[in-house]
């Protein structure tokens, strides 16, 4: 495994951007780390800097310049300031990149609607070789984005999915004879798979691949649909070793399990910035962590067995979301920055808030505990399997070192 010399840290997406900044796509085709770069680009709040009505196509460099020129660091909320620690360096690197800066952003749509409970953004890029890329943004730093995620677990279809399908259909229509790639991170990966699953057979011919970067799964009705079966062999599903997002809802078997620089941290492992890179690809591991499998089995039982009734499931998520708001939280980063404080406030609000919500949440908590208890044997089995794999890895590593040492001794003898 390749590491940054002397730092002990794995290479990441920014290192890749620097290494290949002078290599255009005409010389090196689109790869998996490139897709993580496009995902990172999609999270930048360009809608505050780029005119949308009407939208005039511009390059990635133009987008980066517009964003950087409109940023102020005065009176910025702490959560937004943290996000800019990713976004500003990303835009600066893109400006220096001959690989990314000249690419045309041929379409861009953004929707934030309280009435439709929708947080949506999508980008269309044109690459050399008649390739177009549709990139869907994942959940952003708004509570509305979280509300939409809750809706995805309760509704067969939400408005954001309809927008994703319309955007993809338009991209196909505008590029006859081109090959399309559809991708996204987190909820963006979900939208990529959903939209491709809803295409008609003729439209699907234009899609070369669908890449979900730790995207949450689909409603079972979509996952089992004829449309999904048409594209299943074109789906690449990449998840981190400590996965807590891609395991939710019905999903494909992971194509790759990615090594992270934050083992054991399920929140940080979801970020593509913490996925270990070697040269032009992500480092992989043999299997997800035991806890990831444990969470998957327990959450599946909770959502599809204990809360199988959609009305019951919807009441749970509505009560949870309202209680989150009642704690005074303004944006999701408030939760992650002060998680212990938030949990105390949340439980206090549960016990002192509306009686109906208290009953729903406490009943759901008891059901969740039952699910985790029932799946404990699975967790123990996965722990044993992981221990066996680790012992095997160490043994093989020792053998390689011994062989290398023996070869060196023989050479110098």
C-alpha angles and dihedrals in degrees: 000000000000119000135184105268111262096352101085088219126118121246114257144188094292091054088052091051090053096045096050100032092116097043112092123211089249088068099034116030126223113294139181096268089050087058090055088053090053089048091053089049090052092059094058108105095240089153087080092054109028122069109241104182097087103006114214114202114248138170125265087251090056091051091049092050092049091051096046093046093055099047121111122186095201119108092354117162113249093243093053090046090056091050090051089059084072101032101048096051089044093055092045091053092046090055089057094044118101085188098060110013098075096047114116119238092210096180136017130178130180129183128177110173128166092189093054093035088231134147107177140159131164134179133197119206129189116217131187116275095044094288122145124194125204112199122189121202119235127221111318131205095285129104087226088064089056091048089055090051089055089050090054089062092052108035131062088221135008130196094255090060090054090052090050092052092048091049093050093047090052091050091053091047092051093050110050111181093014125117117239133212119195119198147154145159124244108334086004089063089050091052092048093055093041095050093047090049090057096053119110118246093261093051092048089064088072093058117089098177145351116212121194113192101203091320120169117250134256138265106270090245089061095040092054095041126117089241092057091048089055092061103030093103090054095053121104112193115193120185134172120248091251097048123175101152107046091049093064116102126353112330145162122262107272115265092205135008108214128221112234134200089226107058113185094020107106095185097050092040089065090065117092087216088072096050110109116242129201115189103309102344142057120262113243139206129209098248146001117265120276090246091055091056090046092053092046094053094043096047092046090054091047096048102037103030112023092033096029092132106087094214091052091048091048092051089052094052093043091051092047093049094047091049090051090054091046090059088067096248111157104184135010094252087066087065096049095042093051103021097153092049091047093050092051091049092045094053091044090052091048091055096042101033130085113326093230093054091047092055093047094049097043092047089050091048090054090049090049091052089051090052093050091047092050092051097047093101089057090053092050091050092050090049090055091048091050091050091052091049091050093049090049091049093051091048092051090046091052091049092052091050091048092049091048091049092048091050091050092050091049091049094051095041 
